Amino acid sequence: MDMGLLTESLSGSWEHTRAARDALVEQGAAAVGAVLDVLCDEQSPVEWTVSADVLCDRGARSPAPGTRVRSGELA
């Protein structure tokens, strides 16, 4: 994932970053590492609340480990 593009898409107001946040949530686990990098970068222009929102939405859409997704399967 291009960190420059990620940072650019998440920089700005809460309303301005909505589409980027939604797109990252849709990417699922593939986006988590990059979003964490942005969240932990103290020099990043991205508000921590924006990065945290992506991670919280991602977590809310994922089944908890060990939950049954389909009969006989564990997440």
Secondary structure, DSSP 4 states (H G I P E B T S, - for coil): --HHHHHHHH-S-TTTTHHHHHHHHHHTHHHHHHHHHHHH-TT-SS-HHHHHHHHHHHHHTSPPTT-BSSTT-B-
